[in-house]
């Protein structure tokens, strides 16, 4: 039995320790916002936060997560959808098909947790998620807008 803190709730799950965190989140806990994309940690559709850091959950074994670590999925980023990245994405109509966007939003939020005012170069090196629709320019604009929203909120 493994205890996981996901979005502020403790979940007891019984899985093999090598099971990828993605499948525990989706199949055991029932949170389906985190997407399966490639299964090899390349596309980023499965991005979640562990203690605020972006992690590709499709290859991250559940045994690597301790009881004290906090896992945040797209469902737990903001109950009301008012996280600065979510606000910016809505304002700029960033997604096209939307499949990759939960992971893109989580990666962007982690970037802003670590660097409040990222440059284009920071974004290019840190946001390695893949969007098959090609919304990278809108993602970059969204991250800059989210940074501005966050800065204004802190005031």
C-alpha positions as CSV (number, residue, x, y, z in Angstrom):
1,X,0.0,0.0,0.0
2,X,1.3,3.4,-1.0
3,X,0.1,6.7,0.4
4,X,0.1,9.6,-2.1
5,X,-0.8,13.3,-1.4
6,X,-2.5,14.3,-4.7
7,X,-4.1,17.8,-4.8
8,X,-4.1,18.0,-1.0
9,X,-5.9,14.7,-0.4
10,X,-4.3,11.5,0.8
11,X,-4.9,8.5,-1.4
12,X,-4.0,4.9,-0.5
13,X,-3.1,2.9,-3.6
14,X,-2.1,-0.6,-4.1
15,X,0.2,-0.9,-7.1
16,X,3.6,-2.3,-8.0
17,X,6.2,0.3,-7.2
18,X,7.4,0.4,-10.8
19,X,4.0,1.6,-12.0
20,X,4.2,5.0,-13.6
21,X,2.7,7.8,-11.6
22,X,0.5,8.7,-14.6
23,X,-1.4,5.5,-14.4
24,X,-1.9,5.7,-10.7
25,X,-3.3,9.2,-11.1
26,X,-5.6,8.3,-13.9
27,X,-6.6,4.7,-13.1
28,X,-6.4,4.4,-9.3
29,X,-7.3,7.9,-8.3
30,X,-9.6,8.8,-11.3
31,X,-8.1,12.1,-12.2
32,X,-8.0,12.1,-16.0
33,X,-6.8,15.7,-16.8
34,X,-3.2,14.5,-16.9
35,X,-2.8,13.0,-20.4
36,X,-0.9,10.1,-21.9
37,X,1.0,11.2,-24.9
38,X,4.2,9.3,-25.8
39,X,5.1,7.1,-22.8
40,X,8.8,8.1,-23.0
41,X,8.8,11.5,-21.3
42,X,9.3,13.4,-24.5
43,X,6.0,15.2,-25.2
44,X,5.1,16.4,-21.7
45,X,1.3,15.8,-21.9
46,X,1.7,13.9,-18.6
47,X,3.4,16.8,-16.7
48,X,2.4,17.1,-13.0
49,X,4.1,18.9,-10.1
50,X,5.9,17.1,-7.3
51,X,6.6,19.7,-4.6
52,X,6.2,22.4,-7.2
53,X,8.6,20.9,-9.8
54,X,7.5,19.7,-13.2
55,X,7.7,15.9,-13.6
56,X,6.8,13.8,-16.6
57,X,4.6,11.3,-14.8
58,X,4.5,8.7,-17.7
59,X,8.0,7.4,-16.7
60,X,8.1,8.5,-13.0
61,X,7.7,5.3,-10.9
62,X,5.2,5.6,-8.0
63,X,7.9,4.2,-5.7
64,X,9.9,7.4,-6.2
65,X,7.3,9.5,-4.5
66,X,7.3,9.7,-0.7
67,X,4.3,10.2,1.5
68,X,5.4,13.7,2.4
69,X,5.7,14.9,-1.2
70,X,2.8,16.9,-2.7
71,X,1.6,15.9,-6.2
72,X,-0.4,18.5,-8.1
73,X,-2.3,17.7,-11.2
74,X,-4.1,20.1,-13.6
75,X,-7.2,19.5,-11.5
76,X,-5.4,20.7,-8.4
77,X,-3.6,23.7,-9.9
78,X,-6.6,26.0,-9.1
79,X,-10.1,25.0,-8.0
80,X,-11.6,28.0,-9.6
81,X,-9.4,28.1,-12.7
82,X,-7.9,31.4,-11.7
83,X,-4.2,30.4,-11.7
84,X,-2.3,33.1,-13.7
85,X,-1.4,30.6,-16.4
86,X,-5.0,29.5,-16.8
87,X,-6.2,33.1,-16.9
88,X,-3.6,33.9,-19.6
89,X,-4.5,30.8,-21.6
90,X,-8.2,31.8,-21.6
91,X,-7.5,35.4,-22.5
92,X,-5.2,34.5,-25.4
93,X,-7.2,31.5,-26.6
94,X,-3.8,29.6,-26.4
95,X,-4.9,26.0,-27.1
96,X,-5.9,24.7,-30.5
97,X,-7.0,21.1,-30.0
98,X,-6.1,21.2,-26.3
99,X,-4.8,17.7,-25.8
100,X,-1.3,18.7,-24.7
101,X,-2.5,21.8,-22.8
102,X,-2.8,20.3,-19.2
103,X,0.8,19.3,-19.4
104,X,1.8,22.6,-21.1
105,X,0.0,24.6,-18.3
106,X,1.7,22.6,-15.6
107,X,5.1,23.0,-17.2
108,X,4.5,26.7,-17.5
109,X,3.3,27.1,-13.9
110,X,6.4,25.3,-12.7
111,X,8.6,27.6,-14.8
112,X,6.9,30.7,-13.2
113,X,7.3,29.1,-9.8
114,X,11.1,29.1,-10.4
115,X,11.4,32.3,-12.4
116,X,8.8,35.0,-12.1
117,X,9.9,36.9,-15.2
118,X,11.2,34.4,-17.7
119,X,12.8,35.6,-21.0
120,X,12.0,34.0,-24.3
121,X,15.2,32.1,-24.0
122,X,14.2,30.8,-20.6
123,X,10.9,29.6,-22.0
124,X,12.5,28.0,-25.0
125,X,14.9,26.0,-22.8
126,X,12.5,25.1,-20.0
127,X,9.2,24.4,-21.9
128,X,10.1,21.3,-23.9
129,X,6.6,20.0,-24.1
130,X,5.4,19.2,-27.6
131,X,2.3,20.7,-29.2
132,X,1.4,19.0,-32.5
133,X,-0.8,21.9,-33.4
134,X,2.1,24.3,-33.2
135,X,0.8,26.8,-30.6
136,X,4.3,27.5,-29.3
137,X,4.2,31.2,-30.0
138,X,0.8,31.5,-28.2
139,X,2.3,29.5,-25.3
140,X,5.2,31.9,-25.1
141,X,2.8,34.9,-25.1
142,X,0.7,33.1,-22.5
143,X,3.7,32.6,-20.2
144,X,4.6,36.3,-20.4
145,X,1.0,37.3,-19.7
146,X,0.8,34.9,-16.8
147,X,3.9,36.4,-15.4
148,X,2.4,39.9,-15.7
149,X,-0.9,38.7,-14.1
150,X,1.0,37.1,-11.2
151,X,3.2,40.2,-10.7
152,X,0.1,42.4,-10.5
153,X,-1.7,40.1,-8.1
154,X,1.3,40.2,-5.7
155,X,1.2,43.9,-6.1
